[in-house]
Amino acid sequence: MKKLWERLRSFFGIELWIMDTSALSRLRAALIGALRVATVVFNDVLSGSLTLRAAGLVYTTLLSLVPLLAVSFSVLKAFGVHNALLPFLSDFLAPMGPWGADLAGRIVEFVGNMKVGVLGFMGLGFLIYTVISLVEKVEEAFNAIWRVRALRSILQRFSGYLSVILVGPVLVFAALGITASLMSTTLMQKLVAVWIVGDLVSAAGEIIPYVLVCAAFMFIYVFVPNTKVRLGPALTGAVAGGVLWETVGWGFASFIVASTRYGAIYSGFAALILFIIWLYLSWLILLVGAEISFYRQNPQYLAAEPGVSVPNSRLIEQTAMSVMFLAAKHFYRDRPPWTADSLAHRLGVSPSRVEETVEALKGKGLLAETAGDPPALLPARDIGTISLRDVYDAVRWSGGGKRQRIAAPREVEAIVARVDEAVSGSLGSETLRDIVRFRSGEGQEK
């Protein structure tokens, strides 16, 4: 066992990351990529970052569950589909067994007896704030997974949250209602009577829950993060998360059936404790699927052994020069501007590294972002007035606000001064316009 454990550690810690996938077949390369993603996601779960966010979302969910259902119930009641709320909650809490059905009935009964009109202005405002805070916490968790630092504007968040809270439940329950109505039609009943069609419908009934869960996950992965998520990576994460959610639900239900003594130990609190555990597992699975989508879209994060890598100063300076050069070149030649994601793919570095560089260049007034979604990058001023020394200094002195100094020996200060003079003398008065107009660099860009 010890040798097997050492072999596994060697494979997943070293060998998996040094394989040249370009020399492998497409199937084996895809398998290696999937193993890399699974390894990094597993390490992220063990590190505690995902579990901590899942626990925070459980707390926010418990606080805002009833207000969220009350708002959704009011909207659904206006469309006449509020009766589908109980079956929906019953399906979600099905892994809890009989406790789930009882808890779903109690929640719906409590929500139905809740009178929003008697809350007053302050009460209604707190109700809406509690609901919005849940969606905001979910967005923050997804933005952290996607390494997104910029938040949506207040107007965008307000309109997006209202769409999720008000329109989302109507669409979900309308789709469920249409499916149920279709299955109850006379034509469908006659078709089901045919043995071949009946078998197909029965098989489809087993698959439909997985499809619906995967579709819901995919919708969340595409629209919640404040970045552009491609459909392919979102579908990959949604399928993995949906299958994992249904599988864990089956396992959780089996655990509940085999652990009947919990009711005797915790008495009336057993349903609440199991509900909290199931909420935690659901949020954790949703975040795991989001991580899979992120790594599927950004494989450059998987190019090295998992862990925190600290870039050297040469890489930081090279990245800054490359970002400014490419932004200036496209601007000078009237080409579509770059975005942070497209620059990351072009340079082969992580998007977070590009975003940190962009922030440093913006802070020195060298780079500006448009108001688009995602924002495009443009030179902040005439490229003929941006010297290469300005770009070099922007990242060299970034992070501290002021030029911090230490009590270094005079001999070391003299060496650092010589380095500064060498850099200044090498760059001279050369500007971005000079290197953009240099024709030998035209063939280097892909």
VOTOR-678207 format. One record per residue (C-alpha): residue number from 0; residue in three letters; z, y, x. Coordinates in steps of 0.5 Angstrom, whole numbers, plus 2048, in hexadecimal, padded with zeros to 3 digits. Layout:
> resi/resn/c3/c2/c1
> NUM/ala/Z/Y/X
...
***
This chain:
> resi/resn/c3/c2/c1
> 0/met/800/800/800
> 1/lys/802/805/806
> 2/lys/7FB/804/809
> 3/leu/7F7/805/802
> 4/trp/7FB/80B/801
> 5/glu/7F9/80E/808
> 6/arg/7F2/80C/807
> 7/leu/7F2/810/800
> 8/arg/7F5/816/803
> 9/ser/7F0/816/809
> 10/phe/7EA/815/804
> 11/phe/7EC/81A/7FF
> 12/gly/7EF/81F/804
> 13/ile/7EA/81F/809
> 14/glu/7E4/81A/808
> 15/leu/7E2/81D/801
> 16/trp/7E1/824/804
> 17/ile/7DD/822/80A
> 18/met/7D8/81E/806
> 19/asp/7D1/821/807
> 20/thr/7CF/820/7FF
> 21/ser/7C7/823/801
> 22/ala/7C6/81C/804
> 23/leu/7C9/818/7FE
> 24/ser/7C5/816/7F8
> 25/arg/7C6/81A/7F2
> 26/leu/7CB/816/7EE
> 27/arg/7CF/815/7F5
> 28/ala/7CF/81C/7F6
> 29/ala/7D1/81D/7EF
> 30/leu/7D7/818/7EF
> 31/ile/7D9/81C/7F6
> 32/gly/7D9/822/7F2
> 33/ala/7DD/820/7ED
> 34/leu/7E2/81D/7F1
> 35/arg/7E3/823/7F5
> 36/val/7E4/827/7EE
> 37/ala/7E9/822/7EC
> 38/thr/7ED/822/7F2
> 39/val/7ED/82A/7F2
> 40/val/7EF/82A/7EB
> 41/phe/7F5/824/7EC
> 42/asn/7F7/828/7F2
> 43/asp/7F8/82F/7EE
> 44/val/7FC/82B/7E9
> 45/leu/801/828/7EE
> 46/ser/801/82F/7F1
> 47/gly/804/832/7EA
> 48/ser/800/838/7E9
> 49/leu/7FC/834/7E3
> 50/thr/803/831/7E0
> 51/leu/806/838/7E1
> 52/arg/801/83B/7DD
> 53/ala/801/836/7D8
> 54/ala/808/836/7D7
> 55/gly/808/83E/7D6
> 56/leu/802/83D/7D0
> 57/val/807/838/7CD
> 58/tyr/80C/83D/7CC
> 59/thr/807/842/7CA
> 60/thr/805/83D/7C5
> 61/leu/80B/83C/7C2
> 62/leu/80D/843/7C1
> 63/ser/806/845/7BE
> 64/leu/804/83E/7BA
> 65/val/807/840/7B3
> 66/pro/804/848/7B4
> 67/leu/7FD/845/7B6
> 68/leu/7FD/840/7B0
> 69/ala/7FF/845/7AB
> 70/val/7F9/84A/7AD
> 71/ser/7F5/844/7AD
> 72/phe/7F7/841/7A7
> 73/ser/7F6/848/7A4
> 74/val/7EF/849/7A6
> 75/leu/7EE/841/7A4
> 76/lys/7F1/843/79D
> 77/ala/7EC/849/79C
> 78/phe/7E6/844/79D
> 79/gly/7E9/83E/799
> 80/val/7EA/839/79F
> 81/his/7F1/83A/7A0
> 82/asn/7F2/833/79E
> 83/ala/7EF/830/7A4
> 84/leu/7F5/833/7A8
> 85/leu/7FA/82D/7A7
> 86/pro/7F4/827/7A9
> 87/phe/7F3/82B/7AF
> 88/leu/7FA/82C/7B1
> 89/ser/7FB/824/7AF
> 90/asp/7F5/822/7B4
> 91/phe/7F8/826/7BA
> 92/leu/7FF/824/7B9
> 93/ala/7FC/81C/7B8
> 94/pro/7FF/81A/7BE
> 95/met/806/81B/7BC
> 96/gly/805/816/7B7
> 97/pro/80A/817/7B0
> 98/trp/80D/81D/7B4
> 99/gly/806/821/7B4
> 100/ala/805/820/7AD
> 101/asp/80C/822/7AB
> 102/leu/80B/828/7B0
> 103/ala/804/82A/7AE
> 104/gly/807/82A/7A6
> 105/arg/80D/82F/7A8
> 106/ile/809/834/7AC
> 107/val/804/834/7A6
> 108/glu/809/835/7A1
> 109/phe/80D/83A/7A5
> 110/val/806/83E/7A6
> 111/gly/804/83E/79F
> 112/asn/80B/841/79D
> 113/met/80A/846/7A2
> 114/lys/809/84D/79F
> 115/val/805/852/7A3
> 116/gly/805/857/79E
> 117/val/80D/858/79F
> 118/leu/80D/859/7A6
> 119/gly/80C/860/7A6
> 120/phe/808/864/7AB
> 121/met/80C/862/7B1
> 122/gly/80D/85B/7AF
> 123/leu/805/85A/7AF
> 124/gly/804/85E/7B5
> 125/phe/809/859/7B9
> 126/leu/805/853/7B5
> 127/ile/7FF/855/7B8
> 128/tyr/801/857/7BF
> 129/thr/804/850/7BF
> 130/val/7FE/84C/7BD
> 131/ile/7FA/851/7C2
> 132/ser/7FF/84F/7C8
> 133/leu/7FD/848/7C7
> 134/val/7F6/849/7C8
> 135/glu/7F7/84E/7CE
> 136/lys/7FB/849/7D1
> 137/val/7F6/844/7D1
> 138/glu/7F1/848/7D4
> 139/glu/7F5/84A/7D9
> 140/ala/7F6/843/7DB
> 141/phe/7EE/841/7DB
> 142/asn/7ED/848/7DF
> 143/ala/7F2/845/7E4
> 144/ile/7EE/83E/7E4
> 145/trp/7E8/842/7E5
> 146/arg/7EB/847/7EB
> 147/val/7E9/84D/7E6
> 148/arg/7ED/853/7E8
> 149/ala/7EA/858/7E3
> 150/leu/7EC/858/7DC
> 151/arg/7E8/85A/7D6
> 152/ser/7E8/861/7D3
> 153/ile/7ED/862/7CE
> 154/leu/7E8/863/7C9
> 155/gln/7E4/85C/7CB
> 156/arg/7EB/858/7CB
> 157/phe/7ED/85B/7C4
> 158/ser/7E6/859/7C1
> 159/gly/7E6/853/7C4
> 160/tyr/7ED/851/7C2
> 161/leu/7EB/853/7BB
> 162/ser/7E5/84E/7BB
> 163/val/7E9/848/7BD
> 164/ile/7EF/849/7B8
> 165/leu/7EB/84B/7B2
> 166/val/7E4/848/7B3
> 167/gly/7E6/842/7B7
> 168/pro/7EA/83E/7B2
> 169/val/7E5/840/7AC
> 170/leu/7DF/83D/7B0
> 171/val/7E3/837/7B2
> 172/phe/7E6/835/7AB
> 173/ala/7DF/836/7A8
> 174/ala/7DC/831/7AD
> 175/leu/7E1/82C/7AB
> 176/gly/7E0/82E/7A4
> 177/ile/7D8/82D/7A5
> 178/thr/7D9/826/7A8
> 179/ala/7DE/824/7A3
> 180/ser/7D9/826/79D
> 181/leu/7D3/823/7A1
> 182/met/7D7/81C/7A1
> 183/ser/7D9/81C/79A
> 184/thr/7D2/81D/797
> 185/thr/7CE/818/793
> 186/leu/7C9/817/798
> 187/met/7CD/816/79E
> 188/gln/7D1/811/79A
> 189/lys/7CB/80D/798
> 190/leu/7C9/80D/79F
> 191/val/7D0/80B/7A2
> 192/ala/7CF/805/79D
> 193/val/7C9/802/7A2
> 194/trp/7CC/7FE/7A7
> 195/ile/7C9/801/7AD
> 196/val/7CA/808/7AB
> 197/gly/7D1/807/7A9
> 198/asp/7D2/804/7B0
> 199/leu/7CF/80A/7B3
> 200/val/7D3/80F/7AE
> 201/ser/7DA/80B/7B0
> 202/ala/7D8/80C/7B8
> 203/ala/7D6/813/7B7
> 204/gly/7DD/814/7B3
> 205/glu/7E0/811/7BA
> 206/ile/7DC/816/7BE
> 207/ile/7DD/81C/7BA
> 208/pro/7E4/81E/7BC
> 209/tyr/7E2/81E/7C3
> 210/val/7DC/822/7C2
> 211/leu/7E0/827/7BE
> 212/val/7E5/828/7C3
> 213/cys/7E0/829/7C9
> 214/ala/7DC/82E/7C5
> 215/ala/7E3/832/7C4
> 216/phe/7E5/831/7CB
> 217/met/7DE/833/7CD
> 218/phe/7DE/83A/7C9
> 219/ile/7E5/83C/7CC
> 220/tyr/7E2/83A/7D3
> 221/val/7DC/83F/7D2
> 222/phe/7DF/845/7CE
> 223/val/7E6/845/7D0
> 224/pro/7E5/847/7D8
> 225/asn/7E3/84E/7DA
> 226/thr/7DD/84B/7DE
> 227/lys/7D7/848/7DC
> 228/val/7D8/840/7DB
> 229/arg/7D1/83C/7DB
> 230/leu/7D0/837/7D6
> 231/gly/7D0/831/7DB
> 232/pro/7D6/832/7DE
> 233/ala/7DA/834/7D8
> 234/leu/7D7/82D/7D4
> 235/thr/7D9/829/7DA
> 236/gly/7E0/82C/7DA
> 237/ala/7E0/82B/7D2
> 238/val/7DE/824/7D2
> 239/ala/7E3/822/7D8
> 240/gly/7E9/826/7D4
> 241/gly/7E7/824/7CD
> 242/val/7E7/81C/7CF
> 243/leu/7ED/81D/7D3
> 244/trp/7F1/821/7CD
> 245/glu/7EF/81B/7C8
> 246/thr/7F1/816/7CD
> 247/val/7F7/819/7CF
> 248/gly/7F9/81A/7C7
> 249/trp/7F7/812/7C6
> 250/gly/7FC/811/7CC
> 251/phe/801/816/7C9
> 252/ala/801/813/7C2
> 253/ser/802/80C/7C5
> 254/phe/808/80F/7C9
> 255/ile/80B/811/7C3
> 256/val/80A/80B/7BF
> 257/ala/80E/807/7C5
> 258/ser/813/80C/7C5
> 259/thr/817/80C/7BE
> 260/arg/81D/80D/7C1
> 261/tyr/81C/814/7C3
> 262/gly/81D/816/7BB
> 263/ala/824/813/7BC
> 264/ile/826/817/7C2
> 265/tyr/823/81E/7C0
> 266/ser/824/81D/7B9
> 267/gly/820/823/7B5
> 268/phe/81E/826/7BC
> 269/ala/81A/820/7BE
> 270/ala/814/823/7BA
> 271/leu/815/82A/7BE
> 272/ile/815/827/7C5
> 273/leu/80F/822/7C4
> 274/phe/80B/828/7C1
> 275/ile/80D/82C/7C7
> 276/ile/80B/826/7CC
> 277/trp/804/826/7C8
> 278/leu/803/82D/7C8
> 279/tyr/804/82D/7D0
> 280/leu/7FF/827/7D1
> 281/ser/7FA/82B/7CD
> 282/trp/7FA/831/7D0
> 283/leu/7FA/82D/7D7
> 284/ile/7F4/829/7D5
> 285/leu/7F1/830/7D3
> 286/leu/7F2/833/7DA
> 287/val/7F0/82D/7DE
> 288/gly/7E9/82D/7DA
> 289/ala/7E9/835/7DC
> 290/glu/7EA/833/7E3
> 291/ile/7E5/82E/7E3
> 292/ser/7E0/833/7E0
> 293/phe/7E1/838/7E5
> 294/tyr/7E1/833/7EB
> 295/arg/7DA/830/7E8
> 296/gln/7D7/837/7E8
> 297/asn/7DA/839/7EF
> 298/pro/7D9/833/7F3
> 299/gln/7DA/838/7F9
> 300/tyr/7E2/837/7F8
> 301/leu/7E1/830/7F9
> 302/ala/7DD/831/800
> 303/ala/7E4/82F/804
> 304/glu/7EA/82B/804
> 305/pro/7EE/82E/7FE
> 306/gly/7F3/833/800
> 307/val/7F4/83A/801
> 308/ser/7EF/83D/807
> 309/val/7F1/843/80A
> 310/pro/7EA/846/80C
> 311/asn/7EA/849/813
> 312/ser/7E8/851/815
> 313/arg/7E1/84F/817
> 314/leu/7E0/84C/810
> 315/ile/7E3/852/80C
> 316/glu/7DF/857/810
> 317/gln/7D8/853/80F
> 318/thr/7D9/852/808
> 319/ala/7DA/85A/807
> 320/met/7D4/85B/80B
> 321/ser/7D0/856/807
> 322/val/7D2/859/800
> 323/met/7D1/860/802
> 324/phe/7CA/85E/805
> 325/leu/7C8/85A/7FF
> 326/ala/7CA/85F/7FA
> 327/ala/7C7/865/7FE
> 328/lys/7C0/861/7FF
> 329/his/7BF/85F/7F8
> 330/phe/7C1/866/7F6
> 331/tyr/7BC/869/7FB
> 332/arg/7B6/865/7F9
> 333/asp/7B8/865/7F1
> 334/arg/7BA/85E/7F0
> 335/pro/7BF/85C/7EB
> 336/pro/7C6/85D/7EE
> 337/trp/7CA/857/7F0
> 338/thr/7D1/855/7ED
> 339/ala/7D7/852/7F0
> 340/asp/7D5/84B/7EE
> 341/ser/7CE/84B/7F0
> 342/leu/7D0/84E/7F7
> 343/ala/7D5/848/7F8
> 344/his/7CF/843/7F7
> 345/arg/7CB/847/7FB
> 346/leu/7D0/847/801
> 347/gly/7D3/841/800
> 348/val/7DA/843/7FF
> 349/ser/7DF/843/7FA
> 350/pro/7DE/848/7F4
> 351/ser/7E6/84A/7F5
> 352/arg/7E4/84C/7FD
> 353/val/7DE/850/7FA
> 354/glu/7E2/853/7F5
> 355/glu/7E8/855/7FA
> 356/thr/7E2/858/7FE
> 357/val/7DF/85C/7F9
> 358/glu/7E6/85F/7F7
> 359/ala/7E7/861/7FE
> 360/leu/7E0/865/7FE
> 361/lys/7E2/868/7F8
> 362/gly/7E8/86A/7FA
> 363/lys/7E5/86E/800
> 364/gly/7DF/871/7FB
> 365/leu/7DA/86D/7FE
> 366/leu/7D8/868/7F8
> 367/ala/7D8/869/7F0
> 368/glu/7D8/865/7EA
> 369/thr/7D4/866/7E4
> 370/ala/7D6/865/7DD
> 371/gly/7D2/85F/7DC
> 372/asp/7D5/858/7DA
> 373/pro/7D6/856/7E0
> 374/pro/7D6/85C/7E4
> 375/ala/7D0/85D/7E9
> 376/leu/7D1/860/7F0
> 377/leu/7CE/866/7F2
> 378/pro/7CF/86B/7F8
> 379/ala/7D4/870/7F6
> 380/arg/7D0/876/7FA
> 381/asp/7CA/877/7FE
> 382/ile/7C9/871/803
> 383/gly/7C7/876/808
> 384/thr/7CE/879/808
> 385/ile/7D1/872/809
> 386/ser/7D2/870/810
> 387/leu/7D3/869/812
> 388/arg/7DA/86B/815
> 389/asp/7DC/86D/80E
> 390/val/7DB/866/80C
> 391/tyr/7DE/863/812
> 392/asp/7E4/868/811
> 393/ala/7E5/867/809
> 394/val/7E7/85F/80A
> 395/arg/7EA/860/811
> 396/trp/7EF/865/80E
> 397/ser/7EF/862/806
> 398/gly/7F6/85F/803
> 399/gly/7FB/864/806
> 400/gly/7F8/86B/802
> 401/lys/7FA/86E/809
> 402/arg/7F9/86D/810
> 403/gln/7FF/869/812
> 404/arg/801/868/819
> 405/ile/806/864/81C
> 406/ala/80B/865/823
> 407/ala/806/862/827
> 408/pro/806/863/82F
> 409/arg/802/868/832
> 410/glu/7FE/863/836
> 411/val/7FC/860/82F
> 412/glu/7FB/867/82C
> 413/ala/7F6/868/832
> 414/ile/7F2/862/830
> 415/val/7F1/863/829
> 416/ala/7EF/86A/82B
> 417/arg/7EA/867/82F
> 418/val/7E7/862/82A
> 419/asp/7E7/868/825
> 420/glu/7E3/86C/82A
> 421/ala/7DE/866/82B
> 422/val/7DD/865/824
> 423/ser/7DC/86D/822
> 424/gly/7D7/86D/828
> 425/ser/7D3/867/826
> 426/leu/7D2/869/81F
> 427/gly/7D1/870/821
> 428/ser/7CE/875/81B
> 429/glu/7CA/86F/818
> 430/thr/7CA/86F/810
> 431/leu/7C9/86A/80B
> 432/arg/7C2/86D/80A
> 433/asp/7C0/86C/811
> 434/ile/7C1/864/811
> 435/val/7BE/864/809
> 436/arg/7B8/867/80C
> 437/phe/7B8/863/812
> 438/arg/7B2/85E/811
> 439/ser/7B4/858/815
> 440/gly/7B9/857/80F
> 441/glu/7B5/856/80A
> 442/gly/7B3/84F/80A
> 443/gln/7BB/84D/80B
> 444/glu/7BC/84E/804
> 445/lys/7BB/848/7FF
***
